[in-house]
């Protein structure tokens, strides 16, 4: 992958997902001695600099973090495991940071639990078509029909659009409020520390120093 970012100036660039993930990530970086004071201020800026440690932080949409890292616009990123599984980017996954914990699951009406393995051409609504296909076709050997949605997937089985859904589950309250249950767990999810493969060759000591310090606190 090309690596045409700030590393020419001696900086490492870290891509963070806007919102809650960035806030927790900043707290971790502060604990290992990086300066995130500028990012903590209320601002519309998207690029922040820690001059002392030669670090640049960029704030991007969560689903874009792996793309920035894969193409070398960032050396390092923090992103949810769901995004990594769905996108399949060519990155090194270095650390499970153990925050943002939830799970990917198959959910639907209670009476679907005993029918999951018997319905032909099961209709599955999801924001994560690649994860759903991998689970049902590769792991379970099932043929399914994917219905790609971008929001409110819980509605799909309630109006007959799908038999079940594949989605992220945290507390499960949204499912219960809509009369749905978790039918099968697919995998556990949490925030992950990822790196660009070229950056690992160009700056192994700097990247691994951050990895080592983060491992000590997580």
Order of alpha helices (4+ residues) and beta strands (2+ residues): beta-alpha-alpha-beta-beta-alpha-beta-alpha-beta-beta-beta-alpha-beta-alpha-beta-alpha-beta-beta-alpha-alpha
